[in-house]
């Protein structure tokens, strides 16, 4: 698992084991997440969405607290996943990043509470699975327009965007600021920090085993957790 350029976002590239029968990979591990992202994900709901080419879903986010952390992967087709920092007071406020998620690379992303999430379906059909830290709450769910020119997200130019009526009518980022809709960075970090994995005292054997085990991204060792 590797941290991304937005605080509170990670990407995970699994090892895929193949043989004449097909393939096998572990797409989520709670102990692995705790070790590599230094926090836990308490799964409250698992979602599946199927989208046709050109569909853009998002930018979605939840009220914080409690917020909704998400672990997302693509099991069929391909999407361009987009993470947007919409947390007021964040050093990276307004920044967005894209991560290709495909059935071939089996990559997953994890985002903390308060970050905005969206994606575009790049194939005729794309199937996405989400693990969520909180159940769906229609009163606490909000959105920012994914085509907001002030955000300037670099959506693929070879697709015709298809949005739900709700997403198409979502406010711009500036309107969301004016409407006091956006989560506060400090509150988001308080929620996330409460889920931090404390730094455990390791035996010599544990330290050696972890140091010798190569991470999925090719780095070695264990990152330092926040204290």
PyMOL commands that place a pseudoatom at each C-alpha (Angstrom):
pseudoatom trace, name=CA, resn=UNK, resi=1, chain=A, elem=C, hetatm=0, pos=[0.000, 0.000, 0.000]
pseudoatom trace, name=CA, resn=UNK, resi=2, chain=A, elem=C, hetatm=0, pos=[1.376, 3.368, -1.032]
pseudoatom trace, name=CA, resn=UNK, resi=3, chain=A, elem=C, hetatm=0, pos=[0.284, 6.830, 0.090]
pseudoatom trace, name=CA, resn=UNK, resi=4, chain=A, elem=C, hetatm=0, pos=[-0.928, 9.207, -2.604]
pseudoatom trace, name=CA, resn=UNK, resi=5, chain=A, elem=C, hetatm=0, pos=[-0.409, 12.946, -3.046]
pseudoatom trace, name=CA, resn=UNK, resi=6, chain=A, elem=C, hetatm=0, pos=[-3.555, 13.718, -1.037]
pseudoatom trace, name=CA, resn=UNK, resi=7, chain=A, elem=C, hetatm=0, pos=[-3.324, 13.245, 2.714]
pseudoatom trace, name=CA, resn=UNK, resi=8, chain=A, elem=C, hetatm=0, pos=[-5.585, 10.365, 3.730]
pseudoatom trace, name=CA, resn=UNK, resi=9, chain=A, elem=C, hetatm=0, pos=[-5.520, 8.486, 0.416]
pseudoatom trace, name=CA, resn=UNK, resi=10, chain=A, elem=C, hetatm=0, pos=[-3.672, 5.275, -0.445]
pseudoatom trace, name=CA, resn=UNK, resi=11, chain=A, elem=C, hetatm=0, pos=[-3.395, 2.878, -3.377]
pseudoatom trace, name=CA, resn=UNK, resi=12, chain=A, elem=C, hetatm=0, pos=[-2.946, -0.878, -3.028]
pseudoatom trace, name=CA, resn=UNK, resi=13, chain=A, elem=C, hetatm=0, pos=[-1.541, -3.110, -5.782]
pseudoatom trace, name=CA, resn=UNK, resi=14, chain=A, elem=C, hetatm=0, pos=[-1.957, -6.777, -4.871]
pseudoatom trace, name=CA, resn=UNK, resi=15, chain=A, elem=C, hetatm=0, pos=[0.163, -9.751, -5.763]
pseudoatom trace, name=CA, resn=UNK, resi=16, chain=A, elem=C, hetatm=0, pos=[-1.754, -11.824, -8.293]
pseudoatom trace, name=CA, resn=UNK, resi=17, chain=A, elem=C, hetatm=0, pos=[-1.094, -15.562, -8.222]
pseudoatom trace, name=CA, resn=UNK, resi=18, chain=A, elem=C, hetatm=0, pos=[-1.782, -17.277, -11.540]
pseudoatom trace, name=CA, resn=UNK, resi=19, chain=A, elem=C, hetatm=0, pos=[-1.668, -20.865, -12.743]
pseudoatom trace, name=CA, resn=UNK, resi=20, chain=A, elem=C, hetatm=0, pos=[-3.459, -23.013, -15.290]
pseudoatom trace, name=CA, resn=UNK, resi=21, chain=A, elem=C, hetatm=0, pos=[-6.714, -22.730, -13.317]
pseudoatom trace, name=CA, resn=UNK, resi=22, chain=A, elem=C, hetatm=0, pos=[-6.809, -18.930, -13.379]
pseudoatom trace, name=CA, resn=UNK, resi=23, chain=A, elem=C, hetatm=0, pos=[-5.759, -16.454, -10.717]
pseudoatom trace, name=CA, resn=UNK, resi=24, chain=A, elem=C, hetatm=0, pos=[-6.122, -15.601, -7.047]
pseudoatom trace, name=CA, resn=UNK, resi=25, chain=A, elem=C, hetatm=0, pos=[-5.418, -12.414, -5.130]
pseudoatom trace, name=CA, resn=UNK, resi=26, chain=A, elem=C, hetatm=0, pos=[-6.236, -10.865, -1.801]
pseudoatom trace, name=CA, resn=UNK, resi=27, chain=A, elem=C, hetatm=0, pos=[-7.955, -7.556, -2.495]
pseudoatom trace, name=CA, resn=UNK, resi=28, chain=A, elem=C, hetatm=0, pos=[-8.504, -6.500, 1.116]
pseudoatom trace, name=CA, resn=UNK, resi=29, chain=A, elem=C, hetatm=0, pos=[-6.835, -7.387, 4.390]
pseudoatom trace, name=CA, resn=UNK, resi=30, chain=A, elem=C, hetatm=0, pos=[-7.725, -5.594, 7.588]
pseudoatom trace, name=CA, resn=UNK, resi=31, chain=A, elem=C, hetatm=0, pos=[-4.378, -6.476, 9.252]
pseudoatom trace, name=CA, resn=UNK, resi=32, chain=A, elem=C, hetatm=0, pos=[-2.596, -5.377, 6.089]
pseudoatom trace, name=CA, resn=UNK, resi=33, chain=A, elem=C, hetatm=0, pos=[-4.414, -2.053, 6.035]
pseudoatom trace, name=CA, resn=UNK, resi=34, chain=A, elem=C, hetatm=0, pos=[-3.632, -1.492, 9.695]
pseudoatom trace, name=CA, resn=UNK, resi=35, chain=A, elem=C, hetatm=0, pos=[0.037, -2.249, 9.139]
pseudoatom trace, name=CA, resn=UNK, resi=36, chain=A, elem=C, hetatm=0, pos=[0.520, -0.243, 5.962]
pseudoatom trace, name=CA, resn=UNK, resi=37, chain=A, elem=C, hetatm=0, pos=[-1.908, 2.678, 6.358]
pseudoatom trace, name=CA, resn=UNK, resi=38, chain=A, elem=C, hetatm=0, pos=[-1.565, 2.696, 10.142]
pseudoatom trace, name=CA, resn=UNK, resi=39, chain=A, elem=C, hetatm=0, pos=[-5.307, 2.753, 10.792]
pseudoatom trace, name=CA, resn=UNK, resi=40, chain=A, elem=C, hetatm=0, pos=[-8.234, 0.404, 10.722]
pseudoatom trace, name=CA, resn=UNK, resi=41, chain=A, elem=C, hetatm=0, pos=[-11.327, 0.193, 8.563]
pseudoatom trace, name=CA, resn=UNK, resi=42, chain=A, elem=C, hetatm=0, pos=[-14.440, -0.991, 10.381]
pseudoatom trace, name=CA, resn=UNK, resi=43, chain=A, elem=C, hetatm=0, pos=[-16.574, -2.255, 7.501]
pseudoatom trace, name=CA, resn=UNK, resi=44, chain=A, elem=C, hetatm=0, pos=[-20.246, -1.375, 7.954]
pseudoatom trace, name=CA, resn=UNK, resi=45, chain=A, elem=C, hetatm=0, pos=[-21.485, -1.803, 4.390]
pseudoatom trace, name=CA, resn=UNK, resi=46, chain=A, elem=C, hetatm=0, pos=[-20.340, -3.335, 1.102]
pseudoatom trace, name=CA, resn=UNK, resi=47, chain=A, elem=C, hetatm=0, pos=[-21.625, -1.866, -2.167]
pseudoatom trace, name=CA, resn=UNK, resi=48, chain=A, elem=C, hetatm=0, pos=[-21.483, -2.887, -5.808]
pseudoatom trace, name=CA, resn=UNK, resi=49, chain=A, elem=C, hetatm=0, pos=[-22.140, -0.586, -8.762]
pseudoatom trace, name=CA, resn=UNK, resi=50, chain=A, elem=C, hetatm=0, pos=[-22.270, -1.438, -12.461]
pseudoatom trace, name=CA, resn=UNK, resi=51, chain=A, elem=C, hetatm=0, pos=[-21.810, 1.409, -14.943]
pseudoatom trace, name=CA, resn=UNK, resi=52, chain=A, elem=C, hetatm=0, pos=[-21.732, 1.650, -18.697]
pseudoatom trace, name=CA, resn=UNK, resi=53, chain=A, elem=C, hetatm=0, pos=[-19.071, 3.522, -20.621]
pseudoatom trace, name=CA, resn=UNK, resi=54, chain=A, elem=C, hetatm=0, pos=[-19.125, 7.270, -20.039]
pseudoatom trace, name=CA, resn=UNK, resi=55, chain=A, elem=C, hetatm=0, pos=[-20.931, 7.163, -16.705]
pseudoatom trace, name=CA, resn=UNK, resi=56, chain=A, elem=C, hetatm=0, pos=[-19.453, 9.544, -14.141]
pseudoatom trace, name=CA, resn=UNK, resi=57, chain=A, elem=C, hetatm=0, pos=[-20.487, 9.007, -10.519]
pseudoatom trace, name=CA, resn=UNK, resi=58, chain=A, elem=C, hetatm=0, pos=[-19.636, 11.629, -7.912]
pseudoatom trace, name=CA, resn=UNK, resi=59, chain=A, elem=C, hetatm=0, pos=[-18.146, 13.731, -6.513]
pseudoatom trace, name=CA, resn=UNK, resi=60, chain=A, elem=C, hetatm=0, pos=[-19.671, 12.196, -3.379]
pseudoatom trace, name=CA, resn=UNK, resi=61, chain=A, elem=C, hetatm=0, pos=[-18.846, 12.791, 0.273]
pseudoatom trace, name=CA, resn=UNK, resi=62, chain=A, elem=C, hetatm=0, pos=[-20.458, 12.411, 3.704]
pseudoatom trace, name=CA, resn=UNK, resi=63, chain=A, elem=C, hetatm=0, pos=[-20.925, 14.620, 6.741]
pseudoatom trace, name=CA, resn=UNK, resi=64, chain=A, elem=C, hetatm=0, pos=[-18.076, 14.364, 9.252]
pseudoatom trace, name=CA, resn=UNK, resi=65, chain=A, elem=C, hetatm=0, pos=[-18.577, 13.129, 11.846]
pseudoatom trace, name=CA, resn=UNK, resi=66, chain=A, elem=C, hetatm=0, pos=[-19.111, 10.278, 11.326]
pseudoatom trace, name=CA, resn=UNK, resi=67, chain=A, elem=C, hetatm=0, pos=[-17.896, 10.387, 7.716]
pseudoatom trace, name=CA, resn=UNK, resi=68, chain=A, elem=C, hetatm=0, pos=[-17.463, 7.387, 5.451]
pseudoatom trace, name=CA, resn=UNK, resi=69, chain=A, elem=C, hetatm=0, pos=[-14.082, 5.921, 4.580]
pseudoatom trace, name=CA, resn=UNK, resi=70, chain=A, elem=C, hetatm=0, pos=[-14.042, 3.828, 1.388]
pseudoatom trace, name=CA, resn=UNK, resi=71, chain=A, elem=C, hetatm=0, pos=[-11.973, 0.984, -0.010]
pseudoatom trace, name=CA, resn=UNK, resi=72, chain=A, elem=C, hetatm=0, pos=[-12.688, 0.657, -3.726]
pseudoatom trace, name=CA, resn=UNK, resi=73, chain=A, elem=C, hetatm=0, pos=[-11.695, -1.820, -6.436]
pseudoatom trace, name=CA, resn=UNK, resi=74, chain=A, elem=C, hetatm=0, pos=[-12.781, -2.650, -9.989]
pseudoatom trace, name=CA, resn=UNK, resi=75, chain=A, elem=C, hetatm=0, pos=[-13.643, -6.290, -10.736]
pseudoatom trace, name=CA, resn=UNK, resi=76, chain=A, elem=C, hetatm=0, pos=[-14.832, -5.950, -14.335]
pseudoatom trace, name=CA, resn=UNK, resi=77, chain=A, elem=C, hetatm=0, pos=[-13.795, -3.468, -17.001]
pseudoatom trace, name=CA, resn=UNK, resi=78, chain=A, elem=C, hetatm=0, pos=[-11.951, -0.272, -16.121]
pseudoatom trace, name=CA, resn=UNK, resi=79, chain=A, elem=C, hetatm=0, pos=[-12.564, 3.067, -14.445]
pseudoatom trace, name=CA, resn=UNK, resi=80, chain=A, elem=C, hetatm=0, pos=[-10.673, 6.269, -13.834]
pseudoatom trace, name=CA, resn=UNK, resi=81, chain=A, elem=C, hetatm=0, pos=[-10.987, 6.811, -10.093]
pseudoatom trace, name=CA, resn=UNK, resi=82, chain=A, elem=C, hetatm=0, pos=[-10.813, 10.393, -8.818]
pseudoatom trace, name=CA, resn=UNK, resi=83, chain=A, elem=C, hetatm=0, pos=[-10.077, 11.533, -5.261]
pseudoatom trace, name=CA, resn=UNK, resi=84, chain=A, elem=C, hetatm=0, pos=[-10.741, 15.180, -4.408]
pseudoatom trace, name=CA, resn=UNK, resi=85, chain=A, elem=C, hetatm=0, pos=[-9.635, 17.038, -1.291]
pseudoatom trace, name=CA, resn=UNK, resi=86, chain=A, elem=C, hetatm=0, pos=[-12.737, 19.016, -0.323]
pseudoatom trace, name=CA, resn=UNK, resi=87, chain=A, elem=C, hetatm=0, pos=[-11.871, 19.371, 3.383]
pseudoatom trace, name=CA, resn=UNK, resi=88, chain=A, elem=C, hetatm=0, pos=[-11.986, 23.015, 4.402]
pseudoatom trace, name=CA, resn=UNK, resi=89, chain=A, elem=C, hetatm=0, pos=[-8.689, 23.994, 5.961]
pseudoatom trace, name=CA, resn=UNK, resi=90, chain=A, elem=C, hetatm=0, pos=[-6.721, 21.181, 4.351]
pseudoatom trace, name=CA, resn=UNK, resi=91, chain=A, elem=C, hetatm=0, pos=[-3.304, 22.158, 2.967]
pseudoatom trace, name=CA, resn=UNK, resi=92, chain=A, elem=C, hetatm=0, pos=[-4.324, 20.359, -0.221]
pseudoatom trace, name=CA, resn=UNK, resi=93, chain=A, elem=C, hetatm=0, pos=[-7.828, 21.801, -0.503]
pseudoatom trace, name=CA, resn=UNK, resi=94, chain=A, elem=C, hetatm=0, pos=[-9.123, 21.676, -4.085]
pseudoatom trace, name=CA, resn=UNK, resi=95, chain=A, elem=C, hetatm=0, pos=[-6.467, 19.196, -5.220]
pseudoatom trace, name=CA, resn=UNK, resi=96, chain=A, elem=C, hetatm=0, pos=[-7.536, 16.069, -7.106]
pseudoatom trace, name=CA, resn=UNK, resi=97, chain=A, elem=C, hetatm=0, pos=[-5.733, 12.963, -8.266]
pseudoatom trace, name=CA, resn=UNK, resi=98, chain=A, elem=C, hetatm=0, pos=[-6.666, 10.114, -10.597]
pseudoatom trace, name=CA, resn=UNK, resi=99, chain=A, elem=C, hetatm=0, pos=[-5.942, 6.396, -10.271]
pseudoatom trace, name=CA, resn=UNK, resi=100, chain=A, elem=C, hetatm=0, pos=[-6.774, 3.833, -12.981]
pseudoatom trace, name=CA, resn=UNK, resi=101, chain=A, elem=C, hetatm=0, pos=[-8.593, 0.838, -11.492]
pseudoatom trace, name=CA, resn=UNK, resi=102, chain=A, elem=C, hetatm=0, pos=[-9.060, -2.130, -13.803]
pseudoatom trace, name=CA, resn=UNK, resi=103, chain=A, elem=C, hetatm=0, pos=[-9.956, -5.810, -13.709]
pseudoatom trace, name=CA, resn=UNK, resi=104, chain=A, elem=C, hetatm=0, pos=[-6.435, -6.467, -14.979]
pseudoatom trace, name=CA, resn=UNK, resi=105, chain=A, elem=C, hetatm=0, pos=[-4.368, -4.511, -12.459]
pseudoatom trace, name=CA, resn=UNK, resi=106, chain=A, elem=C, hetatm=0, pos=[-6.726, -5.369, -9.524]
pseudoatom trace, name=CA, resn=UNK, resi=107, chain=A, elem=C, hetatm=0, pos=[-5.618, -2.153, -7.856]
pseudoatom trace, name=CA, resn=UNK, resi=108, chain=A, elem=C, hetatm=0, pos=[-7.649, -0.718, -4.974]
pseudoatom trace, name=CA, resn=UNK, resi=109, chain=A, elem=C, hetatm=0, pos=[-7.773, 2.705, -3.360]
pseudoatom trace, name=CA, resn=UNK, resi=110, chain=A, elem=C, hetatm=0, pos=[-8.529, 3.628, 0.239]
pseudoatom trace, name=CA, resn=UNK, resi=111, chain=A, elem=C, hetatm=0, pos=[-9.738, 7.104, 1.193]
pseudoatom trace, name=CA, resn=UNK, resi=112, chain=A, elem=C, hetatm=0, pos=[-10.347, 8.528, 4.631]
pseudoatom trace, name=CA, resn=UNK, resi=113, chain=A, elem=C, hetatm=0, pos=[-13.441, 10.242, 5.926]
pseudoatom trace, name=CA, resn=UNK, resi=114, chain=A, elem=C, hetatm=0, pos=[-14.135, 13.648, 4.369]
pseudoatom trace, name=CA, resn=UNK, resi=115, chain=A, elem=C, hetatm=0, pos=[-12.487, 13.163, 0.986]
pseudoatom trace, name=CA, resn=UNK, resi=116, chain=A, elem=C, hetatm=0, pos=[-14.570, 13.444, -2.179]
pseudoatom trace, name=CA, resn=UNK, resi=117, chain=A, elem=C, hetatm=0, pos=[-14.807, 10.444, -4.470]
pseudoatom trace, name=CA, resn=UNK, resi=118, chain=A, elem=C, hetatm=0, pos=[-15.814, 10.034, -8.118]
pseudoatom trace, name=CA, resn=UNK, resi=119, chain=A, elem=C, hetatm=0, pos=[-15.065, 7.839, -11.099]
pseudoatom trace, name=CA, resn=UNK, resi=120, chain=A, elem=C, hetatm=0, pos=[-15.663, 7.515, -14.821]
pseudoatom trace, name=CA, resn=UNK, resi=121, chain=A, elem=C, hetatm=0, pos=[-16.403, 4.168, -16.494]
pseudoatom trace, name=CA, resn=UNK, resi=122, chain=A, elem=C, hetatm=0, pos=[-13.999, 3.600, -19.387]
pseudoatom trace, name=CA, resn=UNK, resi=123, chain=A, elem=C, hetatm=0, pos=[-15.312, 0.288, -20.741]
pseudoatom trace, name=CA, resn=UNK, resi=124, chain=A, elem=C, hetatm=0, pos=[-18.654, -0.905, -22.057]
pseudoatom trace, name=CA, resn=UNK, resi=125, chain=A, elem=C, hetatm=0, pos=[-19.385, -2.158, -18.553]
pseudoatom trace, name=CA, resn=UNK, resi=126, chain=A, elem=C, hetatm=0, pos=[-17.472, -1.573, -15.325]
pseudoatom trace, name=CA, resn=UNK, resi=127, chain=A, elem=C, hetatm=0, pos=[-18.188, -3.223, -11.974]
pseudoatom trace, name=CA, resn=UNK, resi=128, chain=A, elem=C, hetatm=0, pos=[-16.978, -1.561, -8.777]
pseudoatom trace, name=CA, resn=UNK, resi=129, chain=A, elem=C, hetatm=0, pos=[-16.959, -2.898, -5.221]
pseudoatom trace, name=CA, resn=UNK, resi=130, chain=A, elem=C, hetatm=0, pos=[-16.786, -0.598, -2.194]
pseudoatom trace, name=CA, resn=UNK, resi=131, chain=A, elem=C, hetatm=0, pos=[-16.152, -1.375, 1.451]
pseudoatom trace, name=CA, resn=UNK, resi=132, chain=A, elem=C, hetatm=0, pos=[-17.550, 1.467, 3.563]
pseudoatom trace, name=CA, resn=UNK, resi=133, chain=A, elem=C, hetatm=0, pos=[-16.914, 2.407, 7.181]
pseudoatom trace, name=CA, resn=UNK, resi=134, chain=A, elem=C, hetatm=0, pos=[-20.482, 3.672, 7.715]
pseudoatom trace, name=CA, resn=UNK, resi=135, chain=A, elem=C, hetatm=0, pos=[-23.865, 2.735, 6.253]
pseudoatom trace, name=CA, resn=UNK, resi=136, chain=A, elem=C, hetatm=0, pos=[-25.536, 4.933, 3.663]
pseudoatom trace, name=CA, resn=UNK, resi=137, chain=A, elem=C, hetatm=0, pos=[-27.247, 7.942, 5.223]
pseudoatom trace, name=CA, resn=UNK, resi=138, chain=A, elem=C, hetatm=0, pos=[-29.262, 9.928, 2.667]
pseudoatom trace, name=CA, resn=UNK, resi=139, chain=A, elem=C, hetatm=0, pos=[-29.435, 12.941, 4.973]
pseudoatom trace, name=CA, resn=UNK, resi=140, chain=A, elem=C, hetatm=0, pos=[-25.663, 13.021, 5.391]
pseudoatom trace, name=CA, resn=UNK, resi=141, chain=A, elem=C, hetatm=0, pos=[-24.670, 12.365, 1.770]
pseudoatom trace, name=CA, resn=UNK, resi=142, chain=A, elem=C, hetatm=0, pos=[-23.673, 15.292, -0.446]
pseudoatom trace, name=CA, resn=UNK, resi=143, chain=A, elem=C, hetatm=0, pos=[-22.011, 16.015, -3.748]
pseudoatom trace, name=CA, resn=UNK, resi=144, chain=A, elem=C, hetatm=0, pos=[-19.979, 18.490, -5.762]
pseudoatom trace, name=CA, resn=UNK, resi=145, chain=A, elem=C, hetatm=0, pos=[-20.465, 18.714, -9.512]
pseudoatom trace, name=CA, resn=UNK, resi=146, chain=A, elem=C, hetatm=0, pos=[-17.789, 16.560, -11.184]
pseudoatom trace, name=CA, resn=UNK, resi=147, chain=A, elem=C, hetatm=0, pos=[-17.736, 18.873, -14.224]
pseudoatom trace, name=CA, resn=UNK, resi=148, chain=A, elem=C, hetatm=0, pos=[-17.120, 22.024, -12.169]
pseudoatom trace, name=CA, resn=UNK, resi=149, chain=A, elem=C, hetatm=0, pos=[-14.706, 24.026, -14.358]
pseudoatom trace, name=CA, resn=UNK, resi=150, chain=A, elem=C, hetatm=0, pos=[-13.043, 25.565, -11.296]
pseudoatom trace, name=CA, resn=UNK, resi=151, chain=A, elem=C, hetatm=0, pos=[-11.987, 22.088, -10.169]
pseudoatom trace, name=CA, resn=UNK, resi=152, chain=A, elem=C, hetatm=0, pos=[-10.889, 21.260, -13.702]
pseudoatom trace, name=CA, resn=UNK, resi=153, chain=A, elem=C, hetatm=0, pos=[-10.798, 17.483, -13.308]
pseudoatom trace, name=CA, resn=UNK, resi=154, chain=A, elem=C, hetatm=0, pos=[-9.101, 15.946, -16.331]
pseudoatom trace, name=CA, resn=UNK, resi=155, chain=A, elem=C, hetatm=0, pos=[-11.835, 13.538, -17.383]
pseudoatom trace, name=CA, resn=UNK, resi=156, chain=A, elem=C, hetatm=0, pos=[-11.152, 11.376, -20.461]
pseudoatom trace, name=CA, resn=UNK, resi=157, chain=A, elem=C, hetatm=0, pos=[-11.953, 13.246, -23.649]
pseudoatom trace, name=CA, resn=UNK, resi=158, chain=A, elem=C, hetatm=0, pos=[-13.006, 10.140, -25.573]
pseudoatom trace, name=CA, resn=UNK, resi=159, chain=A, elem=C, hetatm=0, pos=[-16.176, 9.542, -23.546]
pseudoatom trace, name=CA, resn=UNK, resi=160, chain=A, elem=C, hetatm=0, pos=[-19.533, 11.318, -23.483]
pseudoatom trace, name=CA, resn=UNK, resi=161, chain=A, elem=C, hetatm=0, pos=[-20.280, 12.021, -19.787]
pseudoatom trace, name=CA, resn=UNK, resi=162, chain=A, elem=C, hetatm=0, pos=[-23.442, 10.419, -18.418]
pseudoatom trace, name=CA, resn=UNK, resi=163, chain=A, elem=C, hetatm=0, pos=[-24.492, 11.784, -15.014]
pseudoatom trace, name=CA, resn=UNK, resi=164, chain=A, elem=C, hetatm=0, pos=[-27.437, 11.124, -12.755]
pseudoatom trace, name=CA, resn=UNK, resi=165, chain=A, elem=C, hetatm=0, pos=[-29.862, 14.010, -12.336]
pseudoatom trace, name=CA, resn=UNK, resi=166, chain=A, elem=C, hetatm=0, pos=[-28.639, 14.419, -8.765]
pseudoatom trace, name=CA, resn=UNK, resi=167, chain=A, elem=C, hetatm=0, pos=[-24.949, 14.589, -9.716]
pseudoatom trace, name=CA, resn=UNK, resi=168, chain=A, elem=C, hetatm=0, pos=[-25.659, 16.941, -12.627]
pseudoatom trace, name=CA, resn=UNK, resi=169, chain=A, elem=C, hetatm=0, pos=[-27.496, 19.288, -10.265]
pseudoatom trace, name=CA, resn=UNK, resi=170, chain=A, elem=C, hetatm=0, pos=[-24.800, 19.171, -7.560]
pseudoatom trace, name=CA, resn=UNK, resi=171, chain=A, elem=C, hetatm=0, pos=[-23.302, 22.532, -6.631]
pseudoatom trace, name=CA, resn=UNK, resi=172, chain=A, elem=C, hetatm=0, pos=[-19.911, 23.767, -7.730]
pseudoatom trace, name=CA, resn=UNK, resi=173, chain=A, elem=C, hetatm=0, pos=[-17.085, 23.743, -5.206]
pseudoatom trace, name=CA, resn=UNK, resi=174, chain=A, elem=C, hetatm=0, pos=[-17.494, 27.482, -4.600]
pseudoatom trace, name=CA, resn=UNK, resi=175, chain=A, elem=C, hetatm=0, pos=[-21.240, 27.063, -4.058]
pseudoatom trace, name=CA, resn=UNK, resi=176, chain=A, elem=C, hetatm=0, pos=[-20.603, 24.198, -1.645]
pseudoatom trace, name=CA, resn=UNK, resi=177, chain=A, elem=C, hetatm=0, pos=[-18.227, 26.440, 0.300]
pseudoatom trace, name=CA, resn=UNK, resi=178, chain=A, elem=C, hetatm=0, pos=[-20.804, 29.209, 0.412]
pseudoatom trace, name=CA, resn=UNK, resi=179, chain=A, elem=C, hetatm=0, pos=[-23.467, 26.759, 1.519]
pseudoatom trace, name=CA, resn=UNK, resi=180, chain=A, elem=C, hetatm=0, pos=[-21.253, 25.443, 4.333]
pseudoatom trace, name=CA, resn=UNK, resi=181, chain=A, elem=C, hetatm=0, pos=[-21.637, 21.914, 2.995]
pseudoatom trace, name=CA, resn=UNK, resi=182, chain=A, elem=C, hetatm=0, pos=[-18.017, 20.796, 3.082]
pseudoatom trace, name=CA, resn=UNK, resi=183, chain=A, elem=C, hetatm=0, pos=[-16.342, 18.847, 5.879]
pseudoatom trace, name=CA, resn=UNK, resi=184, chain=A, elem=C, hetatm=0, pos=[-13.780, 20.496, 8.124]
pseudoatom trace, name=CA, resn=UNK, resi=185, chain=A, elem=C, hetatm=0, pos=[-10.224, 19.207, 7.823]
pseudoatom trace, name=CA, resn=UNK, resi=186, chain=A, elem=C, hetatm=0, pos=[-9.626, 19.256, 11.575]
pseudoatom trace, name=CA, resn=UNK, resi=187, chain=A, elem=C, hetatm=0, pos=[-12.753, 17.245, 12.294]
pseudoatom trace, name=CA, resn=UNK, resi=188, chain=A, elem=C, hetatm=0, pos=[-11.841, 14.765, 9.560]
pseudoatom trace, name=CA, resn=UNK, resi=189, chain=A, elem=C, hetatm=0, pos=[-8.396, 14.202, 11.039]
pseudoatom trace, name=CA, resn=UNK, resi=190, chain=A, elem=C, hetatm=0, pos=[-9.866, 13.814, 14.530]
pseudoatom trace, name=CA, resn=UNK, resi=191, chain=A, elem=C, hetatm=0, pos=[-12.142, 11.043, 13.232]
pseudoatom trace, name=CA, resn=UNK, resi=192, chain=A, elem=C, hetatm=0, pos=[-9.314, 9.381, 11.295]
pseudoatom trace, name=CA, resn=UNK, resi=193, chain=A, elem=C, hetatm=0, pos=[-6.818, 9.679, 14.160]
pseudoatom trace, name=CA, resn=UNK, resi=194, chain=A, elem=C, hetatm=0, pos=[-9.255, 7.910, 16.484]
pseudoatom trace, name=CA, resn=UNK, resi=195, chain=A, elem=C, hetatm=0, pos=[-8.864, 4.883, 14.195]
pseudoatom trace, name=CA, resn=UNK, resi=196, chain=A, elem=C, hetatm=0, pos=[-5.078, 4.964, 14.142]
pseudoatom trace, name=CA, resn=UNK, resi=197, chain=A, elem=C, hetatm=0, pos=[-3.298, 1.721, 14.808]
pseudoatom trace, name=CA, resn=UNK, resi=198, chain=A, elem=C, hetatm=0, pos=[-1.021, 2.317, 17.795]
pseudoatom trace, name=CA, resn=UNK, resi=199, chain=A, elem=C, hetatm=0, pos=[2.641, 1.618, 17.232]
pseudoatom trace, name=CA, resn=UNK, resi=200, chain=A, elem=C, hetatm=0, pos=[3.152, -1.886, 18.586]
pseudoatom trace, name=CA, resn=UNK, resi=201, chain=A, elem=C, hetatm=0, pos=[6.292, -3.054, 20.298]
pseudoatom trace, name=CA, resn=UNK, resi=202, chain=A, elem=C, hetatm=0, pos=[7.783, -5.656, 17.956]
pseudoatom trace, name=CA, resn=UNK, resi=203, chain=A, elem=C, hetatm=0, pos=[9.874, -8.625, 18.862]
pseudoatom trace, name=CA, resn=UNK, resi=204, chain=A, elem=C, hetatm=0, pos=[13.142, -9.084, 17.020]
pseudoatom trace, name=CA, resn=UNK, resi=205, chain=A, elem=C, hetatm=0, pos=[11.560, -11.931, 15.058]
pseudoatom trace, name=CA, resn=UNK, resi=206, chain=A, elem=C, hetatm=0, pos=[8.557, -9.802, 14.040]
pseudoatom trace, name=CA, resn=UNK, resi=207, chain=A, elem=C, hetatm=0, pos=[10.801, -6.960, 12.947]
pseudoatom trace, name=CA, resn=UNK, resi=208, chain=A, elem=C, hetatm=0, pos=[12.948, -9.283, 10.839]
pseudoatom trace, name=CA, resn=UNK, resi=209, chain=A, elem=C, hetatm=0, pos=[9.948, -10.952, 9.214]
pseudoatom trace, name=CA, resn=UNK, resi=210, chain=A, elem=C, hetatm=0, pos=[8.368, -7.610, 8.333]
pseudoatom trace, name=CA, resn=UNK, resi=211, chain=A, elem=C, hetatm=0, pos=[11.615, -6.164, 7.051]
pseudoatom trace, name=CA, resn=UNK, resi=212, chain=A, elem=C, hetatm=0, pos=[12.117, -9.169, 4.791]
pseudoatom trace, name=CA, resn=UNK, resi=213, chain=A, elem=C, hetatm=0, pos=[8.569, -9.172, 3.455]
pseudoatom trace, name=CA, resn=UNK, resi=214, chain=A, elem=C, hetatm=0, pos=[8.297, -7.038, 0.350]
pseudoatom trace, name=CA, resn=UNK, resi=215, chain=A, elem=C, hetatm=0, pos=[5.249, -4.795, 0.128]
pseudoatom trace, name=CA, resn=UNK, resi=216, chain=A, elem=C, hetatm=0, pos=[2.947, -4.975, -2.938]
pseudoatom trace, name=CA, resn=UNK, resi=217, chain=A, elem=C, hetatm=0, pos=[4.401, -1.724, -4.243]
pseudoatom trace, name=CA, resn=UNK, resi=218, chain=A, elem=C, hetatm=0, pos=[7.961, -3.007, -4.055]
pseudoatom trace, name=CA, resn=UNK, resi=219, chain=A, elem=C, hetatm=0, pos=[9.114, -1.142, -0.936]
pseudoatom trace, name=CA, resn=UNK, resi=220, chain=A, elem=C, hetatm=0, pos=[10.235, -2.918, 2.200]
pseudoatom trace, name=CA, resn=UNK, resi=221, chain=A, elem=C, hetatm=0, pos=[9.647, -2.485, 5.881]
pseudoatom trace, name=CA, resn=UNK, resi=222, chain=A, elem=C, hetatm=0, pos=[6.736, -0.942, 7.773]
pseudoatom trace, name=CA, resn=UNK, resi=223, chain=A, elem=C, hetatm=0, pos=[5.796, 2.757, 7.599]
pseudoatom trace, name=CA, resn=UNK, resi=224, chain=A, elem=C, hetatm=0, pos=[5.720, 4.747, 10.789]
pseudoatom trace, name=CA, resn=UNK, resi=225, chain=A, elem=C, hetatm=0, pos=[2.193, 5.209, 12.146]
pseudoatom trace, name=CA, resn=UNK, resi=226, chain=A, elem=C, hetatm=0, pos=[0.943, 8.544, 13.318]
pseudoatom trace, name=CA, resn=UNK, resi=227, chain=A, elem=C, hetatm=0, pos=[1.179, 9.033, 17.058]
for i in range(1, 227): cmd.bond("trace and resi %d" % i, "trace and resi %d" % (i + 1))
show_as sticks, trace
zoom trace
